[in-house]
Amino acid sequence: MENRDKIIQGLEKAYQKLIEFKKYKKTPLITSKDGKIIEIAPDKIQPATYAHK
């Protein structure tokens, strides 16, 4: 397994833990989209969609 793959795996795991934590605490995920700060309700957070080779 290459370092790149290990990094991507780690990021995916961290994202999954973040989603679980936000759903547990019932708090929104704060992020930015098109330069604007937005809140995403914990029940609307989508799983990671990154498809690496």
KEBAVEX-968917 format. One record per residue: residue number from 1; x negated, y negated, z of N, C-alpha, C in turn; residue in three letters. Coordinates in steps of 0.05 Angstrom, whole numbers. Last residue first. Layout:
BEGIN
<rolo seba="NUM" n_px="X" n_py="Y" n_pz="Z" ca_px="X" ca_py="Y" ca_pz="Z" c_px="X" c_py="Y" c_pz="Z" vexse="ala"/>
...
***
This chain:
BEGIN
<rolo seba="53" n_px="160" n_py="-111" n_pz="-139" ca_px="151" ca_py="-89" ca_pz="-157" c_px="133" c_py="-70" c_pz="-142" vexse="lys"/>
<rolo seba="52" n_px="217" n_py="-134" n_pz="-102" ca_px="189" ca_py="-134" ca_pz="-110" c_px="182" c_py="-109" c_pz="-125" vexse="his"/>
<rolo seba="51" n_px="270" n_py="-171" n_pz="-95" ca_px="264" ca_py="-145" ca_pz="-108" c_px="235" c_py="-146" c_pz="-117" vexse="ala"/>
<rolo seba="50" n_px="307" n_py="-201" n_pz="-46" ca_px="282" ca_py="-201" ca_pz="-60" c_px="276" c_py="-172" c_pz="-70" vexse="tyr"/>
<rolo seba="49" n_px="351" n_py="-209" n_pz="-16" ca_px="356" ca_py="-200" ca_pz="-43" c_px="330" c_py="-199" c_pz="-59" vexse="thr"/>
<rolo seba="48" n_px="373" n_py="-198" n_pz="51" ca_px="351" ca_py="-206" ca_pz="33" c_px="357" c_py="-194" c_pz="5" vexse="ala"/>
<rolo seba="47" n_px="443" n_py="-208" n_pz="64" ca_px="418" ca_py="-194" ca_pz="67" c_px="398" c_py="-204" c_pz="46" vexse="pro"/>
<rolo seba="46" n_px="475" n_py="-271" n_pz="80" ca_px="471" ca_py="-248" ca_pz="62" c_px="445" c_py="-234" c_pz="68" vexse="gln"/>
<rolo seba="45" n_px="519" n_py="-298" n_pz="127" ca_px="491" ca_py="-294" ca_pz="119" c_px="488" c_py="-269" c_pz="103" vexse="ile"/>
<rolo seba="44" n_px="569" n_py="-303" n_pz="147" ca_px="566" ca_py="-308" ca_pz="118" c_px="538" c_py="-304" c_pz="109" vexse="lys"/>
<rolo seba="43" n_px="569" n_py="-298" n_pz="201" ca_px="582" ca_py="-277" ca_pz="186" c_px="581" c_py="-280" c_pz="156" vexse="asp"/>
<rolo seba="42" n_px="542" n_py="-345" n_pz="217" ca_px="528" ca_py="-319" ca_pz="219" c_px="542" c_py="-296" c_pz="204" vexse="pro"/>
<rolo seba="41" n_px="546" n_py="-399" n_pz="169" ca_px="558" ca_py="-384" ca_pz="191" c_px="545" c_py="-356" c_pz="193" vexse="ala"/>
<rolo seba="40" n_px="496" n_py="-443" n_pz="155" ca_px="510" ca_py="-419" ca_pz="145" c_px="520" c_py="-404" c_pz="169" vexse="ile"/>
<rolo seba="39" n_px="487" n_py="-511" n_pz="143" ca_px="491" ca_py="-490" ca_pz="163" c_px="505" c_py="-467" c_pz="149" vexse="glu"/>
<rolo seba="38" n_px="438" n_py="-552" n_pz="110" ca_px="463" ca_py="-539" ca_pz="111" c_px="463" c_py="-518" c_pz="134" vexse="ile"/>
<rolo seba="37" n_px="408" n_py="-610" n_pz="85" ca_px="408" ca_py="-591" ca_pz="107" c_px="436" c_py="-579" c_pz="109" vexse="ile"/>
<rolo seba="36" n_px="387" n_py="-618" n_pz="18" ca_px="406" ca_py="-624" ca_pz="39" c_px="405" c_py="-602" c_pz="60" vexse="lys"/>
<rolo seba="35" n_px="355" n_py="-602" n_pz="-25" ca_px="347" ca_py="-625" ca_pz="-9" c_px="365" c_py="-633" c_pz="13" vexse="gly"/>
<rolo seba="34" n_px="379" n_py="-555" n_pz="-43" ca_px="379" ca_py="-579" ca_pz="-60" c_px="373" c_py="-605" c_pz="-44" vexse="asp"/>
<rolo seba="33" n_px="384" n_py="-536" n_pz="22" ca_px="391" ca_py="-528" ca_pz="-5" c_px="393" c_py="-554" c_pz="-21" vexse="lys"/>
<rolo seba="32" n_px="357" n_py="-510" n_pz="83" ca_px="362" ca_py="-532" ca_pz="64" c_px="367" c_py="-521" c_pz="37" vexse="ser"/>
<rolo seba="31" n_px="387" n_py="-486" n_pz="145" ca_px="368" ca_py="-485" ca_pz="122" c_px="372" c_py="-509" c_pz="105" vexse="thr"/>
<rolo seba="30" n_px="407" n_py="-451" n_pz="201" ca_px="403" ca_py="-477" ca_pz="189" c_px="381" c_py="-475" c_pz="168" vexse="ile"/>
<rolo seba="29" n_px="457" n_py="-407" n_pz="217" ca_px="430" ca_py="-408" ca_pz="206" c_px="427" c_py="-436" c_pz="193" vexse="leu"/>
<rolo seba="28" n_px="497" n_py="-413" n_pz="277" ca_px="492" ca_py="-415" ca_pz="248" c_px="462" c_py="-415" c_pz="241" vexse="pro"/>
<rolo seba="27" n_px="509" n_py="-361" n_pz="325" ca_px="500" ca_py="-388" ca_pz="319" c_px="493" c_py="-389" c_pz="289" vexse="thr"/>
<rolo seba="26" n_px="518" n_py="-313" n_pz="353" ca_px="540" ca_py="-327" ca_pz="340" c_px="533" c_py="-357" c_pz="335" vexse="lys"/>
<rolo seba="25" n_px="480" n_py="-280" n_pz="374" ca_px="485" ca_py="-306" ca_pz="388" c_px="508" c_py="-321" c_pz="377" vexse="lys"/>
<rolo seba="24" n_px="484" n_py="-239" n_pz="335" ca_px="487" ca_py="-233" ca_pz="364" c_px="494" c_py="-258" c_pz="379" vexse="tyr"/>
<rolo seba="23" n_px="473" n_py="-267" n_pz="288" ca_px="499" ca_py="-254" ca_pz="291" c_px="505" c_py="-248" c_pz="321" vexse="lys"/>
<rolo seba="22" n_px="420" n_py="-282" n_pz="299" ca_px="440" ca_py="-303" ca_pz="294" c_px="469" c_py="-291" c_pz="297" vexse="lys"/>
<rolo seba="21" n_px="396" n_py="-231" n_pz="303" ca_px="396" ca_py="-250" ca_pz="326" c_px="417" c_py="-271" c_pz="323" vexse="phe"/>
<rolo seba="20" n_px="402" n_py="-211" n_pz="251" ca_px="414" ca_py="-197" ca_pz="274" c_px="416" c_py="-215" c_pz="298" vexse="glu"/>
<rolo seba="19" n_px="372" n_py="-249" n_pz="222" ca_px="401" ca_py="-246" ca_pz="217" c_px="414" c_py="-232" c_pz="241" vexse="ile"/>
<rolo seba="18" n_px="321" n_py="-239" n_pz="244" ca_px="333" ca_py="-266" ca_pz="247" c_px="364" c_py="-264" c_pz="243" vexse="leu"/>
<rolo seba="17" n_px="312" n_py="-187" n_pz="227" ca_px="314" ca_py="-192" ca_pz="255" c_px="327" c_py="-219" c_pz="261" vexse="lys"/>
<rolo seba="16" n_px="309" n_py="-197" n_pz="171" ca_px="331" ca_py="-180" ca_pz="182" c_px="335" c_py="-184" c_pz="212" vexse="gln"/>
<rolo seba="15" n_px="263" n_py="-229" n_pz="170" ca_px="289" ca_py="-240" ca_pz="161" c_px="312" c_py="-223" c_pz="173" vexse="tyr"/>
<rolo seba="14" n_px="225" n_py="-191" n_pz="187" ca_px="230" ca_py="-215" ca_pz="203" c_px="256" c_py="-228" c_pz="196" vexse="ala"/>
<rolo seba="13" n_px="228" n_py="-155" n_pz="144" ca_px="235" ca_py="-146" ca_pz="171" c_px="241" c_py="-170" c_pz="189" vexse="lys"/>
<rolo seba="12" n_px="210" n_py="-187" n_pz="102" ca_px="237" ca_py="-176" ca_pz="101" c_px="246" c_py="-167" c_pz="129" vexse="glu"/>
<rolo seba="11" n_px="158" n_py="-197" n_pz="120" ca_px="177" ca_py="-219" ca_pz="117" c_px="206" c_py="-209" c_pz="116" vexse="leu"/>
<rolo seba="10" n_px="137" n_py="-145" n_pz="118" ca_px="138" ca_py="-159" ca_pz="143" c_px="158" c_py="-182" c_pz="142" vexse="gly"/>
<rolo seba="9" n_px="140" n_py="-135" n_pz="63" ca_px="155" ca_py="-118" ca_pz="82" c_px="158" c_py="-132" c_pz="109" vexse="gln"/>
<rolo seba="8" n_px="104" n_py="-174" n_pz="45" ca_px="133" ca_py="-175" ca_pz="37" c_px="150" c_py="-158" c_pz="56" vexse="ile"/>
<rolo seba="7" n_px="57" n_py="-154" n_pz="67" ca_px="67" ca_py="-181" ca_pz="74" c_px="97" c_py="-183" c_pz="68" vexse="ile"/>
<rolo seba="6" n_px="52" n_py="-105" n_pz="42" ca_px="55" ca_py="-106" ca_pz="71" c_px="66" c_py="-133" c_pz="80" vexse="lys"/>
<rolo seba="5" n_px="46" n_py="-122" n_pz="-11" ca_px="69" ca_py="-105" ca_pz="-3" c_px="74" c_py="-106" c_pz="27" vexse="asp"/>
<rolo seba="4" n_px="-3" n_py="-148" n_pz="-7" ca_px="20" ca_py="-162" ca_pz="-16" c_px="46" c_py="-148" c_pz="-7" vexse="arg"/>
<rolo seba="3" n_px="-38" n_py="-106" n_pz="6" ca_px="-33" ca_py="-127" ca_pz="26" c_px="-7" c_py="-142" c_pz="19" vexse="asn"/>
<rolo seba="2" n_px="-12" n_py="-43" n_pz="-18" ca_px="-28" ca_py="-67" ca_pz="-20" c_px="-20" c_py="-87" c_pz="1" vexse="glu"/>
<rolo seba="1" n_px="-17" n_py="23" n_pz="0" ca_px="0" ca_py="0" ca_pz="0" c_px="-18" c_py="-25" c_pz="0" vexse="met"/>
***
